[in-house]
Amino acid sequence: MTKTEIIPAILPMTFAELVEQVELVKGIVKTVQVDICDGQFVPNATWPYRKHDDSFEKIIKEAEGLPAWEDLNYEFDLMVNHPETIVDDWVIAGASRLVIHAESQGDLTETFAKLAGRVEIGLALDMQTDLSVVDKWYEQINFVQLMGIDNEGFQHQPFDAQVIDRLKKLREKYPELTIAIDGGVSLETAPSLIEAGADRLIVGSAIFQAENVFEAIHHFKML
């Protein structure tokens, strides 16, 4: 059984879709990652940006909670520009971890300062971003998320095997750093990522498009 943490990735178009997919994995995993896309940093837009409803407002006003919040930890992957303007809301909403993308427009220094000591902070790097960026933020972050795809903000994207070499280089430089891989993770690609030193695998369609979600997660955990 792998020691690598398997984290289901949800790309919700609506709050109802978030609720539905959380129900599928509740009780099976400890953490889910929810992709939040503003339609600017990436072309795609998800809840709560895609279609306005009052669900997010209710959550940050603590009139309502995230689905299954008693049973799950929430990691939000903020594929947004100017994250410094919104991270407080996601902390209030109940985030345990927030992933900030190195390429996003805005003030990362302010973003990390706002989050310090409140949640686990992840720095995401796309395939084109030099790994040396980690040096700049190493003292402010808790983990790095390497993207394994070129087209962020969408599921079903082809895996880019170059991320394996990037993972190996980062692991060699920072042996104690927690490293997650997001994008293109499947039962076929996961063994190479685990062998290269991944601590967490973020898995989307390989879990949620499976005939049996429980069995799919079990297969990943048994790698």
PyMOL commands that place a pseudoatom at each C-alpha (Angstrom):
pseudoatom trace, name=CA, resn=MET, resi=1, chain=A, elem=C, hetatm=0, pos=[0.000, 0.000, 0.000]
pseudoatom trace, name=CA, resn=THR, resi=2, chain=A, elem=C, hetatm=0, pos=[1.373, 3.399, -0.992]
pseudoatom trace, name=CA, resn=LYS, resi=3, chain=A, elem=C, hetatm=0, pos=[2.216, 6.017, 1.638]
pseudoatom trace, name=CA, resn=THR, resi=4, chain=A, elem=C, hetatm=0, pos=[1.405, 8.665, -0.964]
pseudoatom trace, name=CA, resn=GLU, resi=5, chain=A, elem=C, hetatm=0, pos=[-1.800, 10.521, -0.107]
pseudoatom trace, name=CA, resn=ILE, resi=6, chain=A, elem=C, hetatm=0, pos=[-4.540, 10.202, -2.717]
pseudoatom trace, name=CA, resn=ILE, resi=7, chain=A, elem=C, hetatm=0, pos=[-6.645, 13.360, -2.968]
pseudoatom trace, name=CA, resn=PRO, resi=8, chain=A, elem=C, hetatm=0, pos=[-9.727, 13.440, -5.215]
pseudoatom trace, name=CA, resn=ALA, resi=9, chain=A, elem=C, hetatm=0, pos=[-9.953, 16.616, -7.323]
pseudoatom trace, name=CA, resn=ILE, resi=10, chain=A, elem=C, hetatm=0, pos=[-13.336, 18.216, -7.891]
pseudoatom trace, name=CA, resn=LEU, resi=11, chain=A, elem=C, hetatm=0, pos=[-13.915, 20.781, -10.649]
pseudoatom trace, name=CA, resn=PRO, resi=12, chain=A, elem=C, hetatm=0, pos=[-17.424, 21.981, -9.768]
pseudoatom trace, name=CA, resn=MET, resi=13, chain=A, elem=C, hetatm=0, pos=[-19.475, 24.053, -12.154]
pseudoatom trace, name=CA, resn=THR, resi=14, chain=A, elem=C, hetatm=0, pos=[-22.138, 24.587, -9.490]
pseudoatom trace, name=CA, resn=PHE, resi=15, chain=A, elem=C, hetatm=0, pos=[-22.451, 24.197, -5.730]
pseudoatom trace, name=CA, resn=ALA, resi=16, chain=A, elem=C, hetatm=0, pos=[-24.846, 21.297, -6.331]
pseudoatom trace, name=CA, resn=GLU, resi=17, chain=A, elem=C, hetatm=0, pos=[-22.133, 19.512, -8.293]
pseudoatom trace, name=CA, resn=LEU, resi=18, chain=A, elem=C, hetatm=0, pos=[-19.678, 20.056, -5.430]
pseudoatom trace, name=CA, resn=VAL, resi=19, chain=A, elem=C, hetatm=0, pos=[-22.168, 18.523, -2.994]
pseudoatom trace, name=CA, resn=GLU, resi=20, chain=A, elem=C, hetatm=0, pos=[-22.788, 15.567, -5.305]
pseudoatom trace, name=CA, resn=GLN, resi=21, chain=A, elem=C, hetatm=0, pos=[-19.115, 14.709, -5.782]
pseudoatom trace, name=CA, resn=VAL, resi=22, chain=A, elem=C, hetatm=0, pos=[-18.222, 15.197, -2.134]
pseudoatom trace, name=CA, resn=GLU, resi=23, chain=A, elem=C, hetatm=0, pos=[-20.890, 12.642, -1.261]
pseudoatom trace, name=CA, resn=LEU, resi=24, chain=A, elem=C, hetatm=0, pos=[-19.149, 10.104, -3.513]
pseudoatom trace, name=CA, resn=VAL, resi=25, chain=A, elem=C, hetatm=0, pos=[-15.859, 10.275, -1.593]
pseudoatom trace, name=CA, resn=LYS, resi=26, chain=A, elem=C, hetatm=0, pos=[-17.009, 11.126, 1.925]
pseudoatom trace, name=CA, resn=GLY, resi=27, chain=A, elem=C, hetatm=0, pos=[-15.750, 8.533, 4.365]
pseudoatom trace, name=CA, resn=ILE, resi=28, chain=A, elem=C, hetatm=0, pos=[-13.197, 7.167, 1.877]
pseudoatom trace, name=CA, resn=VAL, resi=29, chain=A, elem=C, hetatm=0, pos=[-10.572, 9.930, 1.957]
pseudoatom trace, name=CA, resn=LYS, resi=30, chain=A, elem=C, hetatm=0, pos=[-9.498, 12.567, 4.451]
pseudoatom trace, name=CA, resn=THR, resi=31, chain=A, elem=C, hetatm=0, pos=[-9.049, 15.454, 2.011]
pseudoatom trace, name=CA, resn=VAL, resi=32, chain=A, elem=C, hetatm=0, pos=[-10.528, 16.687, -1.256]
pseudoatom trace, name=CA, resn=GLN, resi=33, chain=A, elem=C, hetatm=0, pos=[-9.122, 19.324, -3.563]
pseudoatom trace, name=CA, resn=VAL, resi=34, chain=A, elem=C, hetatm=0, pos=[-11.596, 21.734, -5.127]
pseudoatom trace, name=CA, resn=ASP, resi=35, chain=A, elem=C, hetatm=0, pos=[-10.455, 23.594, -8.231]
pseudoatom trace, name=CA, resn=ILE, resi=36, chain=A, elem=C, hetatm=0, pos=[-11.515, 27.236, -8.189]
pseudoatom trace, name=CA, resn=CYS, resi=37, chain=A, elem=C, hetatm=0, pos=[-11.132, 28.953, -11.576]
pseudoatom trace, name=CA, resn=ASP, resi=38, chain=A, elem=C, hetatm=0, pos=[-11.924, 32.626, -12.141]
pseudoatom trace, name=CA, resn=GLY, resi=39, chain=A, elem=C, hetatm=0, pos=[-12.111, 32.500, -15.950]
pseudoatom trace, name=CA, resn=GLN, resi=40, chain=A, elem=C, hetatm=0, pos=[-9.177, 34.926, -16.159]
pseudoatom trace, name=CA, resn=PHE, resi=41, chain=A, elem=C, hetatm=0, pos=[-6.094, 33.118, -14.893]
pseudoatom trace, name=CA, resn=VAL, resi=42, chain=A, elem=C, hetatm=0, pos=[-7.398, 30.134, -16.857]
pseudoatom trace, name=CA, resn=PRO, resi=43, chain=A, elem=C, hetatm=0, pos=[-10.096, 30.280, -19.582]
pseudoatom trace, name=CA, resn=ASN, resi=44, chain=A, elem=C, hetatm=0, pos=[-12.451, 28.029, -17.670]
pseudoatom trace, name=CA, resn=ALA, resi=45, chain=A, elem=C, hetatm=0, pos=[-14.632, 29.362, -14.848]
pseudoatom trace, name=CA, resn=THR, resi=46, chain=A, elem=C, hetatm=0, pos=[-16.005, 27.232, -12.035]
pseudoatom trace, name=CA, resn=TRP, resi=47, chain=A, elem=C, hetatm=0, pos=[-18.172, 27.702, -8.958]
pseudoatom trace, name=CA, resn=PRO, resi=48, chain=A, elem=C, hetatm=0, pos=[-18.472, 30.299, -7.476]
pseudoatom trace, name=CA, resn=TYR, resi=49, chain=A, elem=C, hetatm=0, pos=[-17.373, 32.280, -10.569]
pseudoatom trace, name=CA, resn=ARG, resi=50, chain=A, elem=C, hetatm=0, pos=[-19.284, 30.448, -13.287]
pseudoatom trace, name=CA, resn=LYS, resi=51, chain=A, elem=C, hetatm=0, pos=[-22.836, 31.059, -12.195]
pseudoatom trace, name=CA, resn=HIS, resi=52, chain=A, elem=C, hetatm=0, pos=[-23.871, 33.310, -9.383]
pseudoatom trace, name=CA, resn=ASP, resi=53, chain=A, elem=C, hetatm=0, pos=[-25.791, 31.875, -6.501]
pseudoatom trace, name=CA, resn=ASP, resi=54, chain=A, elem=C, hetatm=0, pos=[-25.713, 32.770, -2.850]
pseudoatom trace, name=CA, resn=SER, resi=55, chain=A, elem=C, hetatm=0, pos=[-24.124, 29.535, -1.617]
pseudoatom trace, name=CA, resn=PHE, resi=56, chain=A, elem=C, hetatm=0, pos=[-20.617, 30.946, -1.231]
pseudoatom trace, name=CA, resn=GLU, resi=57, chain=A, elem=C, hetatm=0, pos=[-21.879, 34.088, 0.455]
pseudoatom trace, name=CA, resn=LYS, resi=58, chain=A, elem=C, hetatm=0, pos=[-23.777, 31.915, 2.927]
pseudoatom trace, name=CA, resn=ILE, resi=59, chain=A, elem=C, hetatm=0, pos=[-20.645, 29.883, 3.625]
pseudoatom trace, name=CA, resn=ILE, resi=60, chain=A, elem=C, hetatm=0, pos=[-18.396, 32.858, 4.342]
pseudoatom trace, name=CA, resn=LYS, resi=61, chain=A, elem=C, hetatm=0, pos=[-21.114, 34.383, 6.523]
pseudoatom trace, name=CA, resn=GLU, resi=62, chain=A, elem=C, hetatm=0, pos=[-21.156, 31.032, 8.338]
pseudoatom trace, name=CA, resn=ALA, resi=63, chain=A, elem=C, hetatm=0, pos=[-24.852, 30.620, 7.650]
pseudoatom trace, name=CA, resn=GLU, resi=64, chain=A, elem=C, hetatm=0, pos=[-24.021, 27.400, 5.828]
pseudoatom trace, name=CA, resn=GLY, resi=65, chain=A, elem=C, hetatm=0, pos=[-21.051, 25.023, 5.799]
pseudoatom trace, name=CA, resn=LEU, resi=66, chain=A, elem=C, hetatm=0, pos=[-19.117, 23.249, 3.100]
pseudoatom trace, name=CA, resn=PRO, resi=67, chain=A, elem=C, hetatm=0, pos=[-20.634, 19.854, 2.315]
pseudoatom trace, name=CA, resn=ALA, resi=68, chain=A, elem=C, hetatm=0, pos=[-19.483, 17.172, 4.779]
pseudoatom trace, name=CA, resn=TRP, resi=69, chain=A, elem=C, hetatm=0, pos=[-17.171, 19.681, 6.458]
pseudoatom trace, name=CA, resn=GLU, resi=70, chain=A, elem=C, hetatm=0, pos=[-17.261, 17.592, 9.635]
pseudoatom trace, name=CA, resn=ASP, resi=71, chain=A, elem=C, hetatm=0, pos=[-15.776, 14.620, 7.786]
pseudoatom trace, name=CA, resn=LEU, resi=72, chain=A, elem=C, hetatm=0, pos=[-13.431, 16.151, 5.223]
pseudoatom trace, name=CA, resn=ASN, resi=73, chain=A, elem=C, hetatm=0, pos=[-10.529, 18.559, 4.964]
pseudoatom trace, name=CA, resn=TYR, resi=74, chain=A, elem=C, hetatm=0, pos=[-10.777, 20.984, 2.073]
pseudoatom trace, name=CA, resn=GLU, resi=75, chain=A, elem=C, hetatm=0, pos=[-7.868, 22.000, -0.108]
pseudoatom trace, name=CA, resn=PHE, resi=76, chain=A, elem=C, hetatm=0, pos=[-8.754, 24.763, -2.581]
pseudoatom trace, name=CA, resn=ASP, resi=77, chain=A, elem=C, hetatm=0, pos=[-6.623, 25.131, -5.697]
pseudoatom trace, name=CA, resn=LEU, resi=78, chain=A, elem=C, hetatm=0, pos=[-7.023, 28.834, -6.478]
pseudoatom trace, name=CA, resn=MET, resi=79, chain=A, elem=C, hetatm=0, pos=[-6.491, 29.215, -10.224]
pseudoatom trace, name=CA, resn=VAL, resi=80, chain=A, elem=C, hetatm=0, pos=[-7.197, 32.915, -9.982]
pseudoatom trace, name=CA, resn=ASN, resi=81, chain=A, elem=C, hetatm=0, pos=[-5.542, 36.262, -10.519]
pseudoatom trace, name=CA, resn=HIS, resi=82, chain=A, elem=C, hetatm=0, pos=[-4.936, 38.537, -7.510]
pseudoatom trace, name=CA, resn=PRO, resi=83, chain=A, elem=C, hetatm=0, pos=[-5.322, 35.793, -4.901]
pseudoatom trace, name=CA, resn=GLU, resi=84, chain=A, elem=C, hetatm=0, pos=[-4.475, 38.316, -2.176]
pseudoatom trace, name=CA, resn=THR, resi=85, chain=A, elem=C, hetatm=0, pos=[-7.969, 39.790, -2.624]
pseudoatom trace, name=CA, resn=ILE, resi=86, chain=A, elem=C, hetatm=0, pos=[-9.859, 36.553, -1.966]
pseudoatom trace, name=CA, resn=VAL, resi=87, chain=A, elem=C, hetatm=0, pos=[-7.818, 34.237, 0.258]
pseudoatom trace, name=CA, resn=ASP, resi=88, chain=A, elem=C, hetatm=0, pos=[-9.407, 35.533, 3.459]
pseudoatom trace, name=CA, resn=ASP, resi=89, chain=A, elem=C, hetatm=0, pos=[-12.809, 34.388, 2.178]
pseudoatom trace, name=CA, resn=TRP, resi=90, chain=A, elem=C, hetatm=0, pos=[-11.534, 30.877, 1.510]
pseudoatom trace, name=CA, resn=VAL, resi=91, chain=A, elem=C, hetatm=0, pos=[-10.005, 30.631, 4.961]
pseudoatom trace, name=CA, resn=ILE, resi=92, chain=A, elem=C, hetatm=0, pos=[-13.337, 31.698, 6.453]
pseudoatom trace, name=CA, resn=ALA, resi=93, chain=A, elem=C, hetatm=0, pos=[-15.074, 29.149, 4.211]
pseudoatom trace, name=CA, resn=GLY, resi=94, chain=A, elem=C, hetatm=0, pos=[-13.148, 26.371, 5.920]
pseudoatom trace, name=CA, resn=ALA, resi=95, chain=A, elem=C, hetatm=0, pos=[-9.998, 25.686, 3.907]
pseudoatom trace, name=CA, resn=SER, resi=96, chain=A, elem=C, hetatm=0, pos=[-7.330, 23.515, 5.498]
pseudoatom trace, name=CA, resn=ARG, resi=97, chain=A, elem=C, hetatm=0, pos=[-4.964, 24.134, 2.584]
pseudoatom trace, name=CA, resn=LEU, resi=98, chain=A, elem=C, hetatm=0, pos=[-4.811, 26.745, -0.159]
pseudoatom trace, name=CA, resn=VAL, resi=99, chain=A, elem=C, hetatm=0, pos=[-2.832, 26.342, -3.370]
pseudoatom trace, name=CA, resn=ILE, resi=100, chain=A, elem=C, hetatm=0, pos=[-1.549, 29.553, -4.948]
pseudoatom trace, name=CA, resn=HIS, resi=101, chain=A, elem=C, hetatm=0, pos=[-0.201, 29.545, -8.492]
pseudoatom trace, name=CA, resn=ALA, resi=102, chain=A, elem=C, hetatm=0, pos=[3.193, 31.129, -9.013]
pseudoatom trace, name=CA, resn=GLU, resi=103, chain=A, elem=C, hetatm=0, pos=[2.096, 32.491, -12.394]
pseudoatom trace, name=CA, resn=SER, resi=104, chain=A, elem=C, hetatm=0, pos=[-1.001, 34.321, -11.185]
pseudoatom trace, name=CA, resn=GLN, resi=105, chain=A, elem=C, hetatm=0, pos=[-1.154, 38.089, -11.437]
pseudoatom trace, name=CA, resn=GLY, resi=106, chain=A, elem=C, hetatm=0, pos=[-1.111, 39.829, -8.100]
pseudoatom trace, name=CA, resn=ASP, resi=107, chain=A, elem=C, hetatm=0, pos=[0.937, 40.107, -4.942]
pseudoatom trace, name=CA, resn=LEU, resi=108, chain=A, elem=C, hetatm=0, pos=[2.140, 36.720, -3.724]
pseudoatom trace, name=CA, resn=THR, resi=109, chain=A, elem=C, hetatm=0, pos=[4.054, 38.311, -0.858]
pseudoatom trace, name=CA, resn=GLU, resi=110, chain=A, elem=C, hetatm=0, pos=[0.824, 39.787, 0.489]
pseudoatom trace, name=CA, resn=THR, resi=111, chain=A, elem=C, hetatm=0, pos=[-1.021, 36.550, -0.198]
pseudoatom trace, name=CA, resn=PHE, resi=112, chain=A, elem=C, hetatm=0, pos=[1.386, 34.423, 1.816]
pseudoatom trace, name=CA, resn=ALA, resi=113, chain=A, elem=C, hetatm=0, pos=[1.528, 37.005, 4.614]
pseudoatom trace, name=CA, resn=LYS, resi=114, chain=A, elem=C, hetatm=0, pos=[-2.264, 36.872, 4.926]
pseudoatom trace, name=CA, resn=LEU, resi=115, chain=A, elem=C, hetatm=0, pos=[-2.238, 33.087, 5.117]
pseudoatom trace, name=CA, resn=ALA, resi=116, chain=A, elem=C, hetatm=0, pos=[0.715, 32.577, 7.450]
pseudoatom trace, name=CA, resn=GLY, resi=117, chain=A, elem=C, hetatm=0, pos=[-0.218, 30.355, 10.387]
pseudoatom trace, name=CA, resn=ARG, resi=118, chain=A, elem=C, hetatm=0, pos=[-3.839, 30.001, 9.269]
pseudoatom trace, name=CA, resn=VAL, resi=119, chain=A, elem=C, hetatm=0, pos=[-3.758, 27.236, 6.663]
pseudoatom trace, name=CA, resn=GLU, resi=120, chain=A, elem=C, hetatm=0, pos=[-1.233, 25.057, 4.866]
pseudoatom trace, name=CA, resn=ILE, resi=121, chain=A, elem=C, hetatm=0, pos=[0.097, 27.021, 1.901]
pseudoatom trace, name=CA, resn=GLY, resi=122, chain=A, elem=C, hetatm=0, pos=[0.920, 25.367, -1.398]
pseudoatom trace, name=CA, resn=LEU, resi=123, chain=A, elem=C, hetatm=0, pos=[2.779, 26.880, -4.333]
pseudoatom trace, name=CA, resn=ALA, resi=124, chain=A, elem=C, hetatm=0, pos=[1.727, 25.493, -7.720]
pseudoatom trace, name=CA, resn=LEU, resi=125, chain=A, elem=C, hetatm=0, pos=[4.077, 25.569, -10.707]
pseudoatom trace, name=CA, resn=ASP, resi=126, chain=A, elem=C, hetatm=0, pos=[2.995, 24.987, -14.279]
pseudoatom trace, name=CA, resn=MET, resi=127, chain=A, elem=C, hetatm=0, pos=[5.154, 23.029, -16.702]
pseudoatom trace, name=CA, resn=GLN, resi=128, chain=A, elem=C, hetatm=0, pos=[6.914, 26.125, -18.048]
pseudoatom trace, name=CA, resn=THR, resi=129, chain=A, elem=C, hetatm=0, pos=[7.811, 27.692, -14.694]
pseudoatom trace, name=CA, resn=ASP, resi=130, chain=A, elem=C, hetatm=0, pos=[11.400, 27.203, -13.583]
pseudoatom trace, name=CA, resn=LEU, resi=131, chain=A, elem=C, hetatm=0, pos=[11.789, 25.196, -10.393]
pseudoatom trace, name=CA, resn=SER, resi=132, chain=A, elem=C, hetatm=0, pos=[14.047, 27.914, -8.981]
pseudoatom trace, name=CA, resn=VAL, resi=133, chain=A, elem=C, hetatm=0, pos=[10.876, 29.875, -8.142]
pseudoatom trace, name=CA, resn=VAL, resi=134, chain=A, elem=C, hetatm=0, pos=[10.537, 27.577, -5.137]
pseudoatom trace, name=CA, resn=ASP, resi=135, chain=A, elem=C, hetatm=0, pos=[13.735, 29.072, -3.677]
pseudoatom trace, name=CA, resn=LYS, resi=136, chain=A, elem=C, hetatm=0, pos=[12.103, 32.480, -3.438]
pseudoatom trace, name=CA, resn=TRP, resi=137, chain=A, elem=C, hetatm=0, pos=[9.083, 31.284, -1.485]
pseudoatom trace, name=CA, resn=TYR, resi=138, chain=A, elem=C, hetatm=0, pos=[10.433, 28.240, 0.332]
pseudoatom trace, name=CA, resn=GLU, resi=139, chain=A, elem=C, hetatm=0, pos=[10.211, 29.791, 3.800]
pseudoatom trace, name=CA, resn=GLN, resi=140, chain=A, elem=C, hetatm=0, pos=[6.597, 30.936, 3.257]
pseudoatom trace, name=CA, resn=ILE, resi=141, chain=A, elem=C, hetatm=0, pos=[5.085, 27.717, 1.927]
pseudoatom trace, name=CA, resn=ASN, resi=142, chain=A, elem=C, hetatm=0, pos=[4.280, 24.262, 3.267]
pseudoatom trace, name=CA, resn=PHE, resi=143, chain=A, elem=C, hetatm=0, pos=[4.269, 22.307, 0.020]
pseudoatom trace, name=CA, resn=VAL, resi=144, chain=A, elem=C, hetatm=0, pos=[4.703, 22.527, -3.747]
pseudoatom trace, name=CA, resn=GLN, resi=145, chain=A, elem=C, hetatm=0, pos=[2.192, 21.335, -6.326]
pseudoatom trace, name=CA, resn=LEU, resi=146, chain=A, elem=C, hetatm=0, pos=[3.697, 20.482, -9.703]
pseudoatom trace, name=CA, resn=MET, resi=147, chain=A, elem=C, hetatm=0, pos=[1.256, 20.539, -12.591]
pseudoatom trace, name=CA, resn=GLY, resi=148, chain=A, elem=C, hetatm=0, pos=[1.404, 17.465, -14.792]
pseudoatom trace, name=CA, resn=ILE, resi=149, chain=A, elem=C, hetatm=0, pos=[-0.592, 19.007, -17.640]
pseudoatom trace, name=CA, resn=ASP, resi=150, chain=A, elem=C, hetatm=0, pos=[-0.265, 22.030, -19.908]
pseudoatom trace, name=CA, resn=ASN, resi=151, chain=A, elem=C, hetatm=0, pos=[-3.894, 23.126, -20.008]
pseudoatom trace, name=CA, resn=GLU, resi=152, chain=A, elem=C, hetatm=0, pos=[-4.895, 24.003, -16.447]
pseudoatom trace, name=CA, resn=GLY, resi=153, chain=A, elem=C, hetatm=0, pos=[-8.471, 24.415, -15.279]
pseudoatom trace, name=CA, resn=PHE, resi=154, chain=A, elem=C, hetatm=0, pos=[-9.794, 21.441, -17.244]
pseudoatom trace, name=CA, resn=GLN, resi=155, chain=A, elem=C, hetatm=0, pos=[-9.968, 17.739, -16.491]
pseudoatom trace, name=CA, resn=HIS, resi=156, chain=A, elem=C, hetatm=0, pos=[-9.239, 14.870, -18.922]
pseudoatom trace, name=CA, resn=GLN, resi=157, chain=A, elem=C, hetatm=0, pos=[-5.968, 16.541, -19.995]
pseudoatom trace, name=CA, resn=PRO, resi=158, chain=A, elem=C, hetatm=0, pos=[-3.053, 14.437, -21.306]
pseudoatom trace, name=CA, resn=PHE, resi=159, chain=A, elem=C, hetatm=0, pos=[-0.243, 13.734, -18.859]
pseudoatom trace, name=CA, resn=ASP, resi=160, chain=A, elem=C, hetatm=0, pos=[3.093, 15.418, -19.575]
pseudoatom trace, name=CA, resn=ALA, resi=161, chain=A, elem=C, hetatm=0, pos=[5.831, 12.989, -18.543]
pseudoatom trace, name=CA, resn=GLN, resi=162, chain=A, elem=C, hetatm=0, pos=[8.309, 15.857, -18.135]
pseudoatom trace, name=CA, resn=VAL, resi=163, chain=A, elem=C, hetatm=0, pos=[6.814, 16.418, -14.687]
pseudoatom trace, name=CA, resn=ILE, resi=164, chain=A, elem=C, hetatm=0, pos=[8.526, 13.217, -13.508]
pseudoatom trace, name=CA, resn=ASP, resi=165, chain=A, elem=C, hetatm=0, pos=[11.978, 14.745, -14.098]
pseudoatom trace, name=CA, resn=ARG, resi=166, chain=A, elem=C, hetatm=0, pos=[10.829, 17.978, -12.488]
pseudoatom trace, name=CA, resn=LEU, resi=167, chain=A, elem=C, hetatm=0, pos=[9.657, 16.021, -9.474]
pseudoatom trace, name=CA, resn=LYS, resi=168, chain=A, elem=C, hetatm=0, pos=[12.978, 14.172, -9.200]
pseudoatom trace, name=CA, resn=LYS, resi=169, chain=A, elem=C, hetatm=0, pos=[14.971, 17.416, -9.369]
pseudoatom trace, name=CA, resn=LEU, resi=170, chain=A, elem=C, hetatm=0, pos=[12.818, 19.114, -6.754]
pseudoatom trace, name=CA, resn=ARG, resi=171, chain=A, elem=C, hetatm=0, pos=[12.959, 16.075, -4.484]
pseudoatom trace, name=CA, resn=GLU, resi=172, chain=A, elem=C, hetatm=0, pos=[16.760, 15.956, -4.765]
pseudoatom trace, name=CA, resn=LYS, resi=173, chain=A, elem=C, hetatm=0, pos=[17.090, 19.625, -3.879]
pseudoatom trace, name=CA, resn=TYR, resi=174, chain=A, elem=C, hetatm=0, pos=[14.507, 19.593, -1.084]
pseudoatom trace, name=CA, resn=PRO, resi=175, chain=A, elem=C, hetatm=0, pos=[14.380, 16.083, 0.458]
pseudoatom trace, name=CA, resn=GLU, resi=176, chain=A, elem=C, hetatm=0, pos=[11.950, 17.154, 3.201]
pseudoatom trace, name=CA, resn=LEU, resi=177, chain=A, elem=C, hetatm=0, pos=[9.579, 19.188, 1.020]
pseudoatom trace, name=CA, resn=THR, resi=178, chain=A, elem=C, hetatm=0, pos=[6.035, 17.894, 0.591]
pseudoatom trace, name=CA, resn=ILE, resi=179, chain=A, elem=C, hetatm=0, pos=[5.380, 17.619, -3.152]
pseudoatom trace, name=CA, resn=ALA, resi=180, chain=A, elem=C, hetatm=0, pos=[2.005, 17.072, -4.807]
pseudoatom trace, name=CA, resn=ILE, resi=181, chain=A, elem=C, hetatm=0, pos=[1.314, 16.282, -8.456]
pseudoatom trace, name=CA, resn=ASP, resi=182, chain=A, elem=C, hetatm=0, pos=[-1.860, 17.551, -10.099]
pseudoatom trace, name=CA, resn=GLY, resi=183, chain=A, elem=C, hetatm=0, pos=[-3.018, 16.770, -13.611]
pseudoatom trace, name=CA, resn=GLY, resi=184, chain=A, elem=C, hetatm=0, pos=[-3.017, 13.627, -15.710]
pseudoatom trace, name=CA, resn=VAL, resi=185, chain=A, elem=C, hetatm=0, pos=[-2.701, 11.322, -12.709]
pseudoatom trace, name=CA, resn=SER, resi=186, chain=A, elem=C, hetatm=0, pos=[-4.039, 7.856, -13.506]
pseudoatom trace, name=CA, resn=LEU, resi=187, chain=A, elem=C, hetatm=0, pos=[-3.378, 4.277, -12.465]
pseudoatom trace, name=CA, resn=GLU, resi=188, chain=A, elem=C, hetatm=0, pos=[-0.917, 4.167, -15.362]
pseudoatom trace, name=CA, resn=THR, resi=189, chain=A, elem=C, hetatm=0, pos=[1.036, 7.315, -14.487]
pseudoatom trace, name=CA, resn=ALA, resi=190, chain=A, elem=C, hetatm=0, pos=[0.834, 7.141, -10.688]
pseudoatom trace, name=CA, resn=PRO, resi=191, chain=A, elem=C, hetatm=0, pos=[3.485, 4.410, -10.123]
pseudoatom trace, name=CA, resn=SER, resi=192, chain=A, elem=C, hetatm=0, pos=[6.210, 6.484, -11.811]
pseudoatom trace, name=CA, resn=LEU, resi=193, chain=A, elem=C, hetatm=0, pos=[5.214, 9.543, -9.776]
pseudoatom trace, name=CA, resn=ILE, resi=194, chain=A, elem=C, hetatm=0, pos=[5.251, 7.592, -6.527]
pseudoatom trace, name=CA, resn=GLU, resi=195, chain=A, elem=C, hetatm=0, pos=[8.654, 6.132, -7.373]
pseudoatom trace, name=CA, resn=ALA, resi=196, chain=A, elem=C, hetatm=0, pos=[9.972, 9.629, -8.156]
pseudoatom trace, name=CA, resn=GLY, resi=197, chain=A, elem=C, hetatm=0, pos=[8.980, 10.839, -4.700]
pseudoatom trace, name=CA, resn=ALA, resi=198, chain=A, elem=C, hetatm=0, pos=[5.471, 12.322, -4.835]
pseudoatom trace, name=CA, resn=ASP, resi=199, chain=A, elem=C, hetatm=0, pos=[3.877, 12.752, -1.406]
pseudoatom trace, name=CA, resn=ARG, resi=200, chain=A, elem=C, hetatm=0, pos=[0.399, 13.541, -2.721]
pseudoatom trace, name=CA, resn=LEU, resi=201, chain=A, elem=C, hetatm=0, pos=[-1.406, 12.685, -5.933]
pseudoatom trace, name=CA, resn=ILE, resi=202, chain=A, elem=C, hetatm=0, pos=[-4.335, 14.860, -6.974]
pseudoatom trace, name=CA, resn=VAL, resi=203, chain=A, elem=C, hetatm=0, pos=[-6.691, 12.684, -9.008]
pseudoatom trace, name=CA, resn=GLY, resi=204, chain=A, elem=C, hetatm=0, pos=[-9.710, 13.914, -10.941]
pseudoatom trace, name=CA, resn=SER, resi=205, chain=A, elem=C, hetatm=0, pos=[-11.289, 12.013, -13.819]
pseudoatom trace, name=CA, resn=ALA, resi=206, chain=A, elem=C, hetatm=0, pos=[-9.549, 8.714, -12.975]
pseudoatom trace, name=CA, resn=ILE, resi=207, chain=A, elem=C, hetatm=0, pos=[-11.667, 8.668, -9.817]
pseudoatom trace, name=CA, resn=PHE, resi=208, chain=A, elem=C, hetatm=0, pos=[-14.874, 10.447, -10.734]
pseudoatom trace, name=CA, resn=GLN, resi=209, chain=A, elem=C, hetatm=0, pos=[-15.292, 8.834, -14.151]
pseudoatom trace, name=CA, resn=ALA, resi=210, chain=A, elem=C, hetatm=0, pos=[-14.722, 5.359, -12.793]
pseudoatom trace, name=CA, resn=GLU, resi=211, chain=A, elem=C, hetatm=0, pos=[-17.679, 2.978, -12.596]
pseudoatom trace, name=CA, resn=ASN, resi=212, chain=A, elem=C, hetatm=0, pos=[-17.041, 2.576, -8.881]
pseudoatom trace, name=CA, resn=VAL, resi=213, chain=A, elem=C, hetatm=0, pos=[-15.449, 5.526, -7.082]
pseudoatom trace, name=CA, resn=PHE, resi=214, chain=A, elem=C, hetatm=0, pos=[-14.646, 3.521, -3.948]
pseudoatom trace, name=CA, resn=GLU, resi=215, chain=A, elem=C, hetatm=0, pos=[-12.841, 0.832, -5.948]
pseudoatom trace, name=CA, resn=ALA, resi=216, chain=A, elem=C, hetatm=0, pos=[-10.951, 3.440, -7.982]
pseudoatom trace, name=CA, resn=ILE, resi=217, chain=A, elem=C, hetatm=0, pos=[-9.605, 5.126, -4.848]
pseudoatom trace, name=CA, resn=HIS, resi=218, chain=A, elem=C, hetatm=0, pos=[-8.765, 1.716, -3.358]
pseudoatom trace, name=CA, resn=HIS, resi=219, chain=A, elem=C, hetatm=0, pos=[-6.727, 0.803, -6.460]
pseudoatom trace, name=CA, resn=PHE, resi=220, chain=A, elem=C, hetatm=0, pos=[-4.719, 4.024, -6.122]
pseudoatom trace, name=CA, resn=LYS, resi=221, chain=A, elem=C, hetatm=0, pos=[-4.097, 3.410, -2.435]
pseudoatom trace, name=CA, resn=MET, resi=222, chain=A, elem=C, hetatm=0, pos=[-2.844, -0.119, -3.171]
pseudoatom trace, name=CA, resn=LEU, resi=223, chain=A, elem=C, hetatm=0, pos=[-0.166, 1.006, -5.637]
for i in range(1, 223): cmd.bond("trace and resi %d" % i, "trace and resi %d" % (i + 1))
show_as sticks, trace
zoom trace
